[in-house]
């Protein structure tokens, strides 16, 4: 092939690369780590280990690394997991050590051993290795003294609200759709991009109510991956429905399987977080898993909901420290309320409980008005006047701003149903 035949392909490659770089959003910390490593010593190895759940942007970031390396005239070598049985064959030596990219590391047989004992020893000195995996490097590997200067683990976090907004604006999503879309996507870049395409392609046809279902139909497998069995799927669906899930709640919902095994499987998933009261999924996974079940099998969703509510209500009544369990019940009932987004991520906030004080009244009423509407706000005011001791406010650790409140009312003689909320009947 002569130069005139190669030139159009080169122009196309450069055009695609330029478009990728313009469309890139966020990841400033990770790009800084890559640039520092690229400019470092050429006689030592560095392994940048990106990890995070599906759709979080690992492949996109590896591609950005490759684009920047090529712009700096650095050779890029792509190795596919499991492609080589023994040693990895490298191209001939160049003027600079190569950038070696390995995506989907978890697909290799014994991925960590393959990387450490087969791939890296075959590389020329000074090679920069960038790896992407759904699973974090093992704690033992990270703690191994010999690797402390070589291994750089980088957990890819969901986009911040500001980064999510920038992405939606770049795709010309109308401003009035941003708040709900950010909530539904939970900062997952793939979910945000797919949502943006859906909303721009059919701005009036895809409502807020439709969006979670359309996301589920588009990217369920990319976000979730393979599910071993029906029982595992039910456990994941229960985890998406509950604020947090522990082994006893798994047992109450999935009645014909080993709850301990299912809980252990949930705990190991890359999109599941372990909190003080159990496990919970990232925002995008919660939205998509629950929407997919509601669409696919509404009857099974109803059975799961009933089993969960029965368990949570029993626990709330039996436990002296009932307040957190009442919050669990309210969370599970969120789909029956006017605003799901007011409940969706309370489980992800590190909050502390405080007894309600009169000085908290304005903030509490404002939260009720913003999340549940004027009628709920009037009811909150009504009960604050009569049972202030029943209310708790919740603040993030180290902050004074109230992020949520709960009330556990004691109902003796109810007020007259015809009375104004401001008057006892």
N, C-alpha and C positions, 0 to 999 in steps of 0.2 A: 504493500500500500504506500503510495507516495504522499508527500506533505499535503497536497491539495485535497486528498481524500481524508486525511486525518484532521485537518483544520476544523471542519464543521463539528466533529465530535468534541474537540477541545473547547470550542466556543460554547457548545451546549453544556459541557461539564462546568465551565466557569459560570455560566448563567445560573445553573442550578445551585452551585455553591453560594453565589451572591444572594440568591433568594433565601436560602437556608439561613444565612447569617443575618439577613434583615428580619427574618421571622422569629429569631431566637429571643427568648424572654427569660429574665431572672438568672439564677445560678451564679451570682457574682462571687460567692465564697469558693465554690468549686473551680471556677475559671481562674481565680487567683492562685489556688493551690496548684493547678496544672501549669500556669505560667511560671511560678516559682520553681517547680520541679524541672520544667523545660530549660530554664536558665541556669540550672545547678551544675554540679560537677559532672564530667563526662566519663569518669572512671568508676562510678558507683551506680547501683541499681536503685530504682524507686518504683514501688507498686502503689498506684492510686486505685483503691478498691471502692467503687461506687456500689451502694446497695439500697434497695427500697422496693416497694410493691410494684405490681404491674401498672403501667401508665404514668409513672411518676417522672419519666423523662430520662432514664438511663441511656437508652440508645441515642436519643437526641443529643445528649451531652457528649457521648463518645464521638459522634459525628462532628460535633463542634471542635473537639480536641483535634480530630484528624484534619479538619479544614485549616485550623490555625497552624498545625504542624507543617502542612504542605505550603502554606503561605510563607513559612519560615524556612522552606527548602529542607525540611526534615523528612526522611523516608518513613512511610507508614506501612506497617505489616498487620494484616488482619488474620487472626487464628480462630478457627471455629472449634468449640469444645467437642472432644471426642473424635476429631478429624484425624488425629495421629495416634498410633498405637504406642510408639516408644519415644523417640526423640523428635523434636520439632525441627523440620528443615528450614533454615533461614536463607534469604537471598544473600548474594555476595556483599562483602563489607562496603559501606559507603563512607562519605566524609564525616558524617555524624552518626552516633548511635541511633537506632530506629525508635520510633514510637510503635509499640506493640499493643493492639486492641483486641480484647477478648470479651465478647458480649454473651449473655445468657450462660454464664459459667456453671450455673446449677444443672445444666443439661449434661455435663460431663460425668462419667463414672468416677466416683470419689473425687469431686472437683478440687478440693483443697490440696489433696495429695498430688493430683495431676498437675496443678499449677506450680506447686512448690518443688516437686521432684522431677518433673518431666519438662515443663515449659521453661521456667526461669533458668535452670542450669544450661539450657541450650542456647541462650541468648548471648550476644556479644556484650562485653563490658560497657556499662553506661546506658544500657537500654532503659527507656521509660515505658513501664507497663501500665496500661489503664484497663481495669477489669470492671465488668458490670454483672451483678447478680441480684436475685431477689432476696437472698439470704446474706446476713452479715458474716464477716469472717469469724471463725470460732474464737471464743474468749481465750482458749489456750494458745492459739496462734498469736493473738494480739498481745498476750502477756509474755510470750517467749522473748527473753532478752536479746537474742541474736537478731530478731526481726524488728525491734522497736524503732530503728532508724530507717528501715526500708519500707515498712508497710504503713500506708496512710489511709485509714478507713474514712469514708465520706458518706454519711447517711443523707440521702436525698429526702428532704422534707416537702410537704405540700406547699404550694405557692401561698404567700401571704395574701390577704385581701387586696392590697395595693397591686401586687404582681398579677393577681387574677383579673383585676379591673383593667390593667394595661393590656393584657392579652385580649380581653373581650372588646376593648376599644379598637385594638389593631384589626380585629375582624369585623368592625362596624356593627356590633351588636347594639341595639338601642339601649340608652341609659336606663330606661325604666325596667329592663329585663335583667339588669346586672345583679341586684341584691339576691333575688331568688336563685339565679343561675350559680352565683358564687356558693350559696348554701348547698344546692343540690350536688355540686361537683366537689365540694370539700377541698379545694385547692389542687385537685389532681389535674395535671396539665393535659393529659389525653382526654379526660372527660370535658374539660373546658373547651378544647379545640373542637371536639365532636359537637358539643352543645352549641358552640358558636356557628358551626356549619348548619346545623338544624334550624337555628333561629333566624339566620340570615336567608336561608333558602326558602323558608316558609314562615315568615314572621307572624302571621295571623293564624296559621293552621296548628302550630305547636304552642299550646298554652303551658302555663306553669304546671298544671296538673298532668299534662302529657309528657313533660320533659324527662322525669325519672324513668318512665317506661321506655321512651325512645332511646335513652342512654343505655338501659339494660339490654334492649334488643340489639344495640350496635356493638357494645364493648364488654359484655358480661365476661366472656372467656378471657379477654386480654387482661382484665383487672383481677379476676379470681383464679384463673388457671384450672388445673384438673381437680376434680372432687372425687375421692375414692369410692364413695358409696352413697346410697340414699340416706342412711343415718347420719353420715358426715354432712350431707347437704342440709338436713333438718337442723343439725346443731348450728351450722353457719347462719341459717335463716333465723333461728332463735336469738343468736348473738346480735344480728342486725336489728331485731325488733326490740330487744331489751336495752335499757340504759347501760347496764353492765351485766355480765353473766358469770356465775360461779358453777361449780360442779353440781350442786344441788338443783339449780335451775335447769341445767342440761338434763338431769335425771327426770325432772318433772315434765319436761316437754318431749323428750325423745325416750319413750318408755320401753322400747324393745332393743336397746343396745347398751353397751358398757359406757356409762357416763364418764368414767375416768379416762378411757382411751380417747373419747371424743373431745374432752376438755384439753387433754394433752396435745391433740392434733390442732385444735384452735389456737392454742398458745404459741405454737411454732410457726403460724402463718405470718408472712411478712407485713400484712396490713392489719394485724391485731396488736393492740397495746395492752399491757398488763398494768392495771391500776390498783389502788388500795382495796377496792371492793370487788375486783374481778376483771374480766376481759371486756374490751369493746373495740369495734372496728373503726377505721378511718371514715371520714364523712362520706366520701364518694362510694365506698363499698357498702356502707349502711344504706344509703339511698338506693343503690342499684340492686342489691340483693333483695331488699324488701319489695321494691317495685316489680322485680321479675317474678317473685312468688305471687303477688297479688294478681298479676296478669295471667300467669300460667295456671294457677290452681287456687282460686279464691276460697274453696271449701277447706283446703288444707291450711290456708292462712287463718281462717276462722277457728279451726281446731287448735292450732298453735296458740293463738291469742287467748282462747278460753283457758287452756291449761296454764299458760303463763300468768294470767290474771288470778286464777284460783290460788296458785302457789304464792304469788306476791301479796295478795290480800291476807292470806292465812299468816304469812310471816309478819306483816305489818301489825296485825291485831295481837299476835303472840309476843312480840318483842317489845320490851320496855323502851328501848331506844328506837321508837317507831319512825322518827322523822325521815331518815334516809330511805326507808322502805316505802313511805308514802310518796316520796319523790319518784321512786321506781314505778309505782302504779301510775302516777300522772304522766310519766314519760311514755309508758306503753299505750296510754290513752291519747297520745298526742294527735293521732290521725283523726280523732273524733272532734278535735278542737279547731278553732278558726285559723290558727297559725302554727304550723309544724316547726317553722324555723325558730320560734321562741324556745323550743325544747331541744332542738336537734343536737347541740354540742355541749350541753351542760356537763355531761359526763367527762368531757375532755378538759374541763377547767379544773385547776387545782384550787379548790375553794375551802374556806373555813366557815363554820356555822356560828352565828352570834344571835343572842336573843334580841328581839325587836325592841327598839327604844323610840320614844316619841319623835326624836330628831330624824329618824329614818322615814317618817311618814311620806314626805314629798317624793322621795326616790322610789319607794315601794309603789305608790299610786301611779307614778309615771311609767314604771315597768309594766304594771297591769294594763294601763291604757295603750302602751305601744305594742304589746304582744297579744292582748286578748280583746281590746276594744273598750268602748265607753261603759257598756253595761257591766262588764267584769270589774272595771275600775271602781264603779259605784258600790258594787258588792264588797270589794276589798275595804273600801272606806267604812262601810256599814259595820263589818266585823272588827276592824281595827278599833272602832269606838267601843265595842262590847267585849271583845276577847283579845286584847293586845298581847296577853301572855301566851296565846296559842301560836304566835308568829315567830319565825326565825328569818333572819336575813343572811345571805351568803356573800362573802367577799373573797376575792383572790388573795392569796397569801401576800402580806406586805402592802396591801392596797386598802384604801378606805371606800372606794366606790362599790356600791352594791350591784352584783351581777344577777342575782335571783333572790326569790323569797319563797317560803312555804308557810302554810298555816294548817294546823291540826285542830279543828274546831270540836268543841264539846257541845252537842246539841241536846238540850233538855226540852223546854217548851219552845217550839219554834215561834218566831214572830208571825204576826198576822199576815197571811199571804197578800192581803190587799193594802198593807201599809207601805208607805214610801220607804225606800231603803234607809233613809235617815231617821226613821222613827221606829221604836220598839212597839210591837202590837201586844 
